Amino acid sequence: MRRAVLLTLALPLMVLAACGSGDDAGSAVGSTTPPATTSATGPTASDPATSTAPEDTAGADSTLVVEYDPGEGAPVEQYTLACGDSVEGDLPDAEAACQHLAGLEDPFAPVPDDVVCTQLFGGPQTAHVTGQWRGEPVDLQLSRTDGCRIAQWDRLGPLLPGPAR
């Protein structure tokens, strides 16, 4: 009887642990663009020939268009962002967005298909991010429909408005 109670209490904790914090390199964002490395034997940051560190890609094209839909009938907002030697665009706090994205190993990596996500609804907001990041194409649909997608949204920081903004 006690084992059944312990298992019942432990199962939700294991599910939450599987979702992670959203800051791990393997965690996620939903995109049609595959991650830069897809296997354990792929390139690593310690390999100078294949490093994806921001200083290695400072000259790479990083131009994004963000279409943000606050939901509930509000008009869709569109912003642009260009990160490189200079920061340009009409995204609110564009400088912070460029710095934040540059600090992420793979900001537009997909949510893994086999991840378990908490069934939370974070709001009706959606966003579509297109363009290029570090010379790679980006086509990312975002929502706040479950715990993984909320973490994905939050991980992108100043690139996306918060649900209360």
C-alpha positions, 0 to 999 in steps of 0.5 A, spaced: 500 500 500 505 504 501 509 503 495 503 504 491 502 511 494 509 513 493 509 511 486 503 515 485 506 521 488 513 520 485 510 519 478 508 527 477 515 529 479 518 524 474 514 527 469 516 534 471 523 532 471 523 530 464 521 537 461 527 540 464 528 547 465 528 549 458 536 552 458 539 545 457 542 544 450 538 538 449 531 542 450 527 545 446 524 549 441 519 547 435 522 548 429 522 545 422 529 546 422 533 540 425 538 542 430 545 543 428 548 537 432 543 531 432 547 525 435 552 524 441 558 524 436 556 530 432 560 537 433 562 540 440 563 547 442 570 544 444 572 543 437 574 549 434 573 547 427 565 546 428 564 551 434 557 554 434 560 559 440 557 567 438 564 569 437 565 564 431 559 567 428 559 574 429 559 576 421 554 570 420 547 573 417 542 573 423 536 577 421 529 575 424 522 577 423 517 575 429 510 575 428 506 575 435 499 574 436 497 576 443 490 572 441 483 573 443 482 577 437 488 582 438 491 585 432 498 581 430 504 585 431 510 584 427 517 586 429 524 585 425 531 584 428 538 584 425 544 582 430 551 582 428 556 588 428 551 592 430 543 591 432 538 593 428 530 593 427 524 595 431 523 589 436 523 592 443 529 592 446 533 589 440 540 589 444 537 585 449 534 580 444 541 579 440 545 578 447 540 573 450 540 569 443 547 569 442 548 566 449 544 560 447 547 554 444 541 553 439 536 557 440 531 555 435 532 547 436 526 543 436 522 540 441 524 533 441 518 528 439 519 523 445 519 529 450 513 528 456 510 535 457 506 537 462 499 539 460 499 546 462 495 552 458 500 558 458 495 563 454 493 564 447 499 567 445 502 564 438 508 567 434 512 565 428 519 567 427 522 566 420 529 568 417 536 566 419 540 565 425 548 565 424 547 563 417 542 558 418 534 558 416 529 559 422 522 557 421 519 557 428 512 556 430 511 558 437 505 557 442 504 556 450 499 550 449 503 546 454 509 546 459 514 544 454 512 550 449 511 555 455 519 553 457 521 554 449 517 561 449 520 563 455 527 561 453 527 566 448 527 571 453 526 578 450 525 576 443 518 574 445 513 579 449 511 575 455 503 574 455 502 579 460 505 585 456 
